[in-house]
Amino acid sequence: MSPIAILILIVIYFSILILIAALVSKKSSDNDTFFKANKNSKWYLVAFGMIGTAISGITFISVPGEVGNPDLQFKYFQFVLGCALGFIIVAKLLLPLYYRMNLTSIYGYIEQRLGVVSYKTAASIFLIGRTIGSAFRLYLVVFVLQKYVFDALHVPFAVTVLISLGLIFAYTYKGGLKTIIITDTLQTFFLISSVFLTIYFICQSLNFNMIEAFEQVKNSNYSKVFFYEDYLAGTYYWKQILGGIFVTIATVGLDQDLMQKNLSCKNIGEAQKNMYTFTGIFLVINIFFLSVGALLYLYADKNGIAVPQVNGVARTDLLFPEIAIHHLSIIPTIVFLLGLTAATFATTDSALTALTTSFCVDFLGMDKTENQNKPNIVRTRHLVHVGFSILMFLVIILFNAINDDSVVKMVFKIATYTYGPLLGLFAFGLFMKSKAVHDKLVPFICLISPAICFLITQNSERLFGKYVIDNELIIVNGLITFIGLLLISKPATSQTKF
């Protein structure tokens, strides 16, 4: 498929999204629409659309690529099982709290429970972590588009990034969350369809029917799920499951991005139905993602296709695009591009809206303004939206300039460093009702905890020998934050017990 044809496909795709945004925001584009979708989102649309938000472009290309590593295979599914348990905990423990308090930003809980400085600290942690994480997810996929499309058209990387963010801005800046509920539903449809159709087309190329494909994957060297052998290794099943539970609680239940959609449902009952449905779909779709990976490697083995290299280093995350674009027919290529585009932009558009919401609510206090829908306040929100788009652009350009594999690996751990303090803050608020904190000292605790975790990981071999710290680092981070808060705590007054 030629770069021009791919470009035309992308233009058509975004024209549809922009048209949907125009129709959705035609009646209303005020702050209540942008922040809360007027609190009338259908739970089943939220549940389905959240799949597109939870599964990023990185998941779309990296998880299948990772399957070829003999030390990893299907180990990611251990983490996914932990995530499913985490989603249920969020639905049972955190969602009722947020609905009871009628929150627009979930960090409002920290303000009422611990104080204003703690509240600003929690919101800042989210803004930093989500900006870096979302920028990096977009960077990896723009990198793929640049390699396979825009380099051939002699378009500079910075222009590709600018166009990508400009398109996201175009369909989110007016309707915000209300638009995203609809567009993410469409994008999730493309994402899920692409997974199933990719399996179909690869099976067709390998002359497998579905039963044969299942048997081939099961009997291949790529399908090991549970790793029991070495409790010191990062792949050990309890590490992955526990890590999945706590990473999910932190990056979903304590993250404005994912919770903002849940809080747009009419009531707690519908929000919980959304979470349970989403959990089931999430489990199933990840099984198929891993199956795509096994089939890709079986296809590559049969056809003598090597894993693509960048600067002499094998990049397994490029195997999927390499096979889809250069070795399959035009229809599978279109299917792959639609899935990759949907996975990437469903994640980024949601993040951009959540960042704008958090800043407007947590730092500008728009939810506390009597007439938050006044034209001048709505214009301020537009400027904030522009500001975060520019910030994300600059972060992506910085990633590209550094272009260092060690930096890439470090950014993948961003959630364990940034969300760990959020885990500690919320845990202290929920489980230490008899205590308050010295509010002004909280930022120092939230800086010290990730710093200690970084030192631990840098010296893990000296401290723990062969024990490899993996996803459980977020538990350690949260625990250090919790202990730090205990050290600066004091007896709670009746006003601070919530």
C-alpha positions as CSV (number, residue, x, y, z in Angstrom):
1,M,0.0,0.0,0.0
2,S,1.5,3.3,-1.0
3,P,2.1,6.2,1.4
4,I,-0.3,8.4,-0.5
5,A,-3.1,5.7,-0.1
6,I,-2.3,5.4,3.6
7,L,-2.5,9.2,3.9
8,I,-5.9,9.3,2.2
9,L,-7.1,6.7,4.6
10,I,-6.0,8.7,7.6
11,V,-7.6,11.9,6.2
12,I,-10.9,10.1,5.7
13,Y,-10.7,8.6,9.2
14,F,-10.2,12.0,10.9
15,S,-12.8,13.6,8.7
16,I,-15.4,11.2,10.2
17,L,-14.2,12.0,13.8
18,I,-14.3,15.8,13.2
19,L,-17.8,15.5,11.7
20,I,-19.0,13.5,14.7
21,A,-17.5,16.2,17.0
22,A,-19.2,18.9,15.1
23,L,-22.6,17.2,15.5
24,V,-22.1,16.3,19.1
25,S,-21.0,19.8,20.2
26,K,-23.5,21.6,18.0
27,K,-26.1,21.9,20.7
28,S,-23.7,22.6,23.6
29,S,-19.9,23.1,24.0
30,D,-19.9,24.6,27.5
31,N,-17.8,23.4,30.4
32,D,-20.5,21.1,31.8
33,T,-20.5,19.3,28.5
34,F,-16.7,19.3,28.3
35,F,-16.0,18.1,31.9
36,K,-18.9,15.8,32.7
37,A,-20.7,15.1,29.3
38,N,-23.8,16.6,31.1
39,K,-23.8,13.5,33.4
40,N,-26.0,11.5,31.0
41,S,-23.6,9.2,29.3
42,K,-24.9,5.7,28.5
43,W,-22.9,3.1,30.6
44,Y,-22.6,0.7,27.7
45,L,-21.1,3.3,25.5
46,V,-18.6,4.3,28.2
47,A,-17.7,0.6,28.8
48,F,-17.0,-0.1,25.2
49,G,-15.2,3.2,24.5
50,M,-13.0,2.8,27.6
51,I,-11.3,-0.2,25.8
52,G,-9.9,2.2,23.2
53,T,-8.6,4.4,26.0
54,A,-7.1,1.5,28.1
55,I,-5.4,-0.1,25.1
56,S,-2.9,2.3,23.6
57,G,-1.0,2.1,20.4
58,I,1.9,0.7,22.4
59,T,-0.3,-2.2,23.5
60,F,-1.4,-2.6,19.9
61,I,2.1,-3.1,18.5
62,S,4.3,-3.9,21.5
63,V,2.3,-6.6,23.2
64,P,2.2,-8.8,20.1
65,G,5.8,-8.1,19.4
66,E,6.9,-9.1,22.9
67,V,5.4,-12.6,22.4
68,G,8.5,-13.6,20.4
69,N,10.8,-13.2,23.4
70,P,11.2,-16.7,24.8
71,D,11.5,-15.2,28.3
72,L,8.2,-13.4,28.0
73,Q,5.7,-15.1,25.6
74,F,2.2,-14.7,27.0
75,K,3.4,-13.5,30.5
76,Y,1.6,-10.2,29.9
77,F,-1.7,-12.0,30.6
78,Q,-0.6,-12.6,34.2
79,F,-0.5,-8.8,34.5
80,V,-3.9,-8.5,32.7
81,L,-5.5,-10.9,35.3
82,G,-4.2,-8.5,38.0
83,C,-5.7,-5.6,36.1
84,A,-9.1,-7.3,36.1
85,L,-9.0,-7.7,39.9
86,G,-7.9,-4.0,40.1
87,F,-10.9,-2.9,38.0
88,I,-13.3,-4.7,40.4
89,I,-11.6,-3.1,43.4
90,V,-12.0,0.4,41.8
91,A,-15.7,-0.3,41.1
92,K,-16.4,-1.4,44.6
93,L,-14.2,1.0,46.7
94,L,-13.4,4.2,44.8
95,L,-16.4,4.8,42.5
96,P,-19.0,4.9,45.3
97,L,-16.7,7.5,47.1
98,Y,-16.5,9.7,44.0
99,Y,-20.2,9.6,43.3
100,R,-21.1,10.3,47.0
101,M,-18.9,13.4,46.9
102,N,-20.2,14.4,43.4
103,L,-16.7,15.1,42.1
104,T,-15.7,16.6,38.8
105,S,-12.0,16.0,39.5
106,I,-11.3,13.0,41.7
107,Y,-8.5,14.9,43.4
108,G,-11.2,16.9,45.1
109,Y,-11.3,14.1,47.6
110,I,-7.7,14.8,48.7
111,E,-8.6,18.5,49.2
112,Q,-11.4,17.6,51.6
113,R,-9.5,14.8,53.4
114,L,-5.9,16.1,53.6
115,G,-5.8,19.8,52.6
116,V,-5.3,22.2,49.8
117,V,-1.5,21.7,49.4
118,S,-2.0,17.9,49.3
119,Y,-4.8,18.4,46.7
120,K,-2.6,20.5,44.4
121,T,0.2,17.9,44.9
122,A,-2.0,15.0,43.8
123,A,-3.3,17.0,40.8
124,S,0.3,18.0,39.8
125,I,1.4,14.3,40.0
126,F,-1.4,13.4,37.6
127,L,-0.6,16.3,35.2
128,I,3.1,15.4,35.0
129,G,2.6,11.6,34.8
130,R,-0.2,11.7,32.3
131,T,1.5,14.3,30.0
132,I,4.7,12.3,29.8
133,G,3.0,8.9,29.5
134,S,0.5,10.0,26.8
135,A,3.2,11.9,24.9
136,F,5.3,8.9,24.9
137,R,2.5,6.6,23.7
138,L,1.8,9.0,20.8
139,Y,5.5,9.3,20.1
140,L,6.0,5.6,19.5
141,V,3.1,5.4,17.1
142,V,3.9,8.6,15.2
143,F,7.4,7.0,14.9
144,V,5.8,4.0,13.1
145,L,3.7,6.3,10.8
146,Q,6.8,8.4,10.1
147,K,8.9,5.3,9.1
148,Y,6.2,3.7,6.9
149,V,4.4,6.7,5.5
150,F,5.7,10.2,6.0
151,D,9.4,9.6,5.4
152,A,8.5,8.6,1.8
153,L,6.6,11.9,1.5
154,H,9.6,13.8,2.9
155,V,7.5,15.2,5.8
156,P,9.6,16.1,8.8
157,F,8.9,14.3,12.0
158,A,7.9,17.5,13.9
159,V,5.3,18.2,11.2
160,T,3.9,14.7,11.6
161,V,3.6,15.2,15.3
162,L,2.0,18.7,14.9
163,I,-0.6,17.3,12.4
164,S,-1.4,14.4,14.7
165,L,-2.0,16.7,17.7
166,G,-3.8,19.3,15.6
167,L,-6.3,16.6,14.5
168,I,-6.9,15.5,18.0
169,F,-7.4,19.1,19.1
170,A,-9.8,19.7,16.3
171,Y,-12.4,17.1,17.5
172,T,-12.0,17.5,21.2
173,Y,-11.7,21.2,22.1
174,K,-15.4,22.0,21.9
175,G,-17.3,18.9,23.1
176,G,-14.6,17.4,25.3
177,L,-15.8,14.4,27.2
178,K,-19.2,14.3,25.4
179,T,-17.5,14.1,22.1
180,I,-15.0,11.5,23.3
181,I,-17.7,9.1,24.6
182,I,-19.0,8.9,21.0
183,T,-15.6,9.0,19.1
184,D,-14.0,6.5,21.4
185,T,-16.9,4.1,20.8
186,L,-16.2,4.3,17.1
187,Q,-12.5,4.0,17.6
188,T,-12.9,1.0,19.9
189,F,-15.0,-0.7,17.2
190,F,-12.2,-0.2,14.7
191,L,-9.6,-1.4,17.2
192,I,-11.5,-4.6,18.1
193,S,-12.4,-5.3,14.5
194,S,-8.8,-4.9,13.4
195,V,-7.7,-7.5,16.0
196,F,-10.2,-10.2,14.9
197,L,-9.7,-9.4,11.2
198,T,-5.9,-9.5,11.5
199,I,-6.2,-13.0,13.1
200,Y,-8.4,-14.0,10.2
201,F,-6.1,-12.7,7.5
202,I,-3.0,-14.2,9.0
203,C,-4.7,-17.6,9.4
204,Q,-5.8,-17.3,5.8
205,S,-2.2,-16.7,4.7
206,L,-1.0,-19.7,6.8
207,N,-3.8,-21.9,5.5
208,F,-5.2,-22.4,9.1
209,N,-8.8,-22.6,10.1
210,M,-9.7,-21.2,13.5
211,I,-9.4,-24.6,15.3
212,E,-6.0,-25.2,13.6
213,A,-4.8,-21.7,14.5
214,F,-5.8,-22.3,18.2
215,E,-3.8,-25.6,18.2
216,Q,-0.8,-24.1,16.5
217,V,-0.7,-21.2,19.0
218,K,-1.2,-23.5,22.0
219,N,1.6,-25.9,20.8
220,S,4.0,-23.1,19.7
221,N,7.0,-21.8,21.6
222,Y,5.1,-18.5,22.2
223,S,2.1,-19.3,24.4
224,K,3.4,-19.8,27.9
225,V,1.2,-17.8,30.3
226,F,2.2,-18.5,33.9
227,F,5.8,-18.3,35.1
228,Y,6.2,-20.3,38.3
229,E,9.8,-21.3,38.1
230,D,11.8,-18.4,39.5
231,Y,10.4,-16.1,42.1
232,L,13.4,-13.8,41.8
233,A,12.6,-13.0,38.1
234,G,10.5,-10.1,37.0
235,T,8.1,-12.5,35.2
236,Y,7.1,-14.4,38.3
237,Y,3.4,-14.8,38.3
238,W,2.6,-13.3,41.7
239,K,4.7,-10.2,40.9
240,Q,2.8,-9.7,37.7
241,I,-0.6,-10.3,39.2
242,L,0.0,-8.0,42.3
243,G,1.6,-5.4,40.0
244,G,-1.4,-5.5,37.8
245,I,-3.8,-5.0,40.7
246,F,-2.0,-2.0,42.1
247,V,-1.0,-0.4,38.8
248,T,-4.7,-0.6,37.8
249,I,-5.9,0.9,41.1
250,A,-3.4,3.7,40.7
251,T,-3.6,4.4,36.9
252,V,-7.3,3.8,36.6
253,G,-9.0,4.4,40.0
254,L,-6.7,7.4,40.9
255,D,-6.4,8.7,37.3
256,Q,-8.6,11.6,36.2
257,D,-8.5,10.3,32.6
258,L,-10.2,7.0,33.1
259,M,-12.4,8.1,36.0
260,Q,-13.7,11.1,34.2
261,K,-15.6,8.8,31.8
262,N,-17.0,6.8,34.7
263,L,-18.2,10.0,36.4
264,S,-20.2,11.0,33.4
265,C,-22.7,8.2,34.0
266,K,-26.0,9.1,35.6
267,N,-25.5,7.2,38.8
268,I,-23.2,4.8,40.7
269,G,-25.1,1.8,39.6
270,E,-24.6,2.5,35.9
271,A,-20.9,3.4,36.5
272,Q,-20.3,0.1,38.2
273,K,-22.1,-1.8,35.4
274,N,-19.8,0.0,33.0
275,M,-16.7,-1.1,35.0
276,Y,-17.7,-4.8,35.2
277,T,-18.6,-4.9,31.5
278,F,-15.3,-3.2,30.6
279,T,-13.4,-5.7,32.7
280,G,-14.8,-8.6,30.8
281,I,-14.1,-7.1,27.4
282,F,-10.6,-6.1,28.5
283,L,-9.8,-9.7,29.4
284,V,-11.0,-11.2,26.2
285,I,-9.4,-8.6,23.9
286,N,-6.0,-9.1,25.5
287,I,-6.2,-12.8,24.9
288,F,-6.6,-12.1,21.2
289,F,-3.8,-9.5,21.2
290,L,-1.4,-12.1,22.5
291,S,-2.7,-14.6,19.9
292,V,-2.0,-12.1,17.2
293,G,1.6,-12.0,18.4
294,A,2.0,-15.8,18.3
295,L,0.5,-15.9,14.8
296,L,2.8,-13.0,13.6
297,Y,5.9,-15.0,14.7
298,L,4.5,-18.2,13.1
299,Y,4.0,-16.2,9.9
300,A,7.5,-14.7,10.1
301,D,9.1,-18.1,10.7
302,K,7.4,-19.6,7.7
303,N,8.2,-16.7,5.4
304,G,11.7,-15.9,6.6
305,I,10.8,-12.5,7.8
306,A,13.3,-11.0,10.3
307,V,12.4,-8.7,13.1
308,P,13.0,-5.1,11.8
309,Q,16.0,-3.2,13.2
310,V,16.6,0.4,14.1
311,N,20.2,1.6,14.4
312,G,21.3,-2.1,14.5
313,V,18.9,-3.0,17.3
314,A,16.0,-5.5,16.8
315,R,12.7,-3.8,17.4
316,T,10.0,-6.3,18.1
317,D,7.3,-3.6,18.2
318,L,7.9,-3.0,14.4
319,L,7.2,-6.7,13.4
320,F,3.4,-6.1,13.3
321,P,3.6,-3.0,11.1
322,E,6.3,-4.7,8.9
323,I,4.2,-7.7,8.2
324,A,0.9,-5.8,7.8
325,I,2.2,-3.1,5.5
326,H,4.8,-5.0,3.4
327,H,3.8,-8.7,3.4
328,L,0.0,-8.8,3.5
329,S,-2.5,-7.6,0.9
330,I,-4.1,-4.2,0.9
331,I,-7.2,-5.1,3.0
332,P,-5.1,-6.4,6.0
333,T,-3.0,-3.3,5.7
334,I,-6.0,-1.0,5.9
335,V,-7.3,-3.1,8.9
336,F,-4.0,-2.7,10.7
337,L,-3.7,1.0,10.1
338,L,-7.3,1.6,11.3
339,G,-6.6,-0.4,14.5
340,L,-3.3,1.3,15.2
341,T,-4.8,4.8,14.6
342,A,-7.8,4.0,16.7
343,A,-5.7,2.6,19.6
344,T,-3.4,5.6,19.6
345,F,-5.8,8.5,19.2
346,A,-8.5,7.0,21.5
347,T,-5.9,7.1,24.2
348,T,-4.4,10.5,23.4
349,D,-7.7,12.4,22.9
350,S,-9.0,11.1,26.2
351,A,-5.8,12.1,28.0
352,L,-5.8,15.6,26.5
353,T,-9.3,16.2,27.7
354,A,-8.5,14.9,31.2
355,L,-5.4,17.1,31.5
356,T,-7.5,20.1,30.5
357,T,-10.2,19.2,32.9
358,S,-7.8,18.7,35.8
359,F,-6.0,21.9,35.3
360,C,-9.2,23.9,34.9
361,V,-10.9,22.4,37.9
362,D,-7.9,21.7,40.3
363,F,-5.9,24.9,39.6
364,L,-8.4,27.4,38.1
365,G,-11.3,26.3,40.2
366,M,-13.8,26.4,37.3
367,D,-16.2,23.9,39.1
368,K,-16.4,26.4,42.0
369,T,-17.4,29.3,39.7
370,E,-21.1,30.1,39.9
371,N,-21.3,30.6,36.1
372,Q,-18.7,28.2,34.8
373,N,-20.3,28.3,31.4
374,K,-19.8,32.0,30.8
375,P,-18.1,32.7,27.4
376,N,-14.9,34.1,29.0
377,I,-14.5,31.0,31.2
378,V,-15.1,28.7,28.2
379,R,-12.4,30.7,26.3
380,T,-10.0,30.1,29.1
381,R,-10.6,26.4,28.9
382,H,-9.9,26.5,25.2
383,L,-6.5,28.2,25.9
384,V,-5.7,25.5,28.5
385,H,-6.5,22.9,25.9
386,V,-4.2,24.6,23.4
387,G,-1.5,24.8,26.1
388,F,-1.5,21.1,26.8
389,S,-1.5,20.3,23.1
390,I,1.7,22.4,22.7
391,L,3.2,20.9,25.9
392,M,2.6,17.3,24.5
393,F,4.2,18.4,21.2
394,L,7.3,19.6,22.9
395,V,7.7,16.4,25.1
396,I,7.4,14.2,21.9
397,I,10.0,16.3,20.1
398,L,12.3,15.9,23.2
399,F,11.8,12.1,23.2
400,N,12.8,12.0,19.5
401,A,15.8,14.2,20.1
402,I,17.1,12.0,22.9
403,N,16.3,8.7,21.0
404,D,18.0,6.6,23.7
405,D,16.7,3.1,24.4
406,S,17.5,3.5,28.1
407,V,15.2,6.6,28.2
408,V,12.5,4.6,26.4
409,K,12.6,1.9,29.1
410,M,12.6,4.4,31.9
411,V,9.5,6.1,30.5
412,F,7.7,2.8,30.5
413,K,8.1,2.8,34.2
414,I,6.7,6.3,34.6
415,A,3.5,5.0,36.1
416,T,5.3,3.2,39.0
417,Y,7.1,6.5,39.9
418,T,4.4,9.0,39.4
419,Y,1.3,7.1,40.5
420,G,3.0,5.5,43.6
421,P,2.6,8.7,45.6
422,L,-1.1,8.9,44.5
423,L,-1.6,5.4,45.8
424,G,-0.1,6.4,49.1
425,L,-2.1,9.6,49.4
426,F,-5.5,7.9,48.7
427,A,-4.6,4.9,50.9
428,F,-3.8,7.2,53.8
429,G,-7.0,9.2,53.3
430,L,-9.2,6.1,53.1
431,F,-7.7,3.9,55.9
432,M,-6.3,6.4,58.4
433,K,-9.5,8.3,59.2
434,S,-8.3,9.1,62.7
435,K,-5.3,11.1,61.4
436,A,-4.7,14.2,59.4
437,V,-1.3,15.4,57.9
438,H,0.8,18.6,58.1
439,D,-0.4,19.7,54.7
440,K,2.6,21.8,53.7
441,L,5.0,18.8,54.1
442,V,3.1,16.5,51.8
443,P,4.9,17.6,48.5
444,F,8.2,16.7,50.1
445,I,7.0,13.2,50.9
446,C,5.7,12.8,47.4
447,L,9.1,13.8,46.0
448,I,11.2,11.7,48.4
449,S,9.2,8.5,47.8
450,P,9.9,8.2,44.0
451,A,13.5,9.2,44.7
452,I,14.0,6.4,47.1
453,C,12.4,4.0,44.7
454,F,14.7,5.1,41.9
455,L,17.7,4.5,44.2
456,I,16.4,1.1,45.1
457,T,16.1,0.1,41.4
458,Q,19.5,1.5,40.5
459,N,21.1,-0.6,43.3
460,S,18.8,-3.6,43.3
461,E,21.5,-6.1,42.4
462,R,23.6,-4.9,45.4
463,L,20.6,-4.9,47.7
464,F,18.7,-7.9,46.6
465,G,21.1,-10.0,44.5
466,K,19.3,-11.8,41.7
467,Y,15.8,-10.5,42.8
468,V,14.4,-8.4,39.9
469,I,12.0,-5.6,40.9
470,D,9.2,-5.3,38.3
471,N,5.6,-4.0,38.6
472,E,5.6,-4.4,42.4
473,L,7.7,-1.2,42.5
474,I,4.4,0.8,42.5
475,I,3.5,-1.0,45.8
476,V,6.8,-0.1,47.3
477,N,6.4,3.5,46.2
478,G,2.9,3.8,47.6
479,L,4.0,2.2,50.9
480,I,6.9,4.6,51.3
481,T,4.5,7.5,50.7
482,F,2.0,6.1,53.2
483,I,4.7,5.7,55.9
484,G,6.0,9.2,55.2
485,L,2.5,10.6,55.6
486,L,2.2,8.7,58.9
487,L,5.4,10.4,60.1
488,I,4.0,13.8,59.4
489,S,0.5,13.0,60.7
490,K,-1.5,14.4,63.6
491,P,-4.9,13.6,65.2
492,A,-7.7,14.4,62.9
493,T,-10.4,16.9,63.7
494,S,-14.1,16.2,62.8
495,Q,-13.6,18.4,59.7
496,T,-10.8,16.2,58.3
497,K,-12.5,12.8,58.8
498,F,-14.1,11.9,55.5
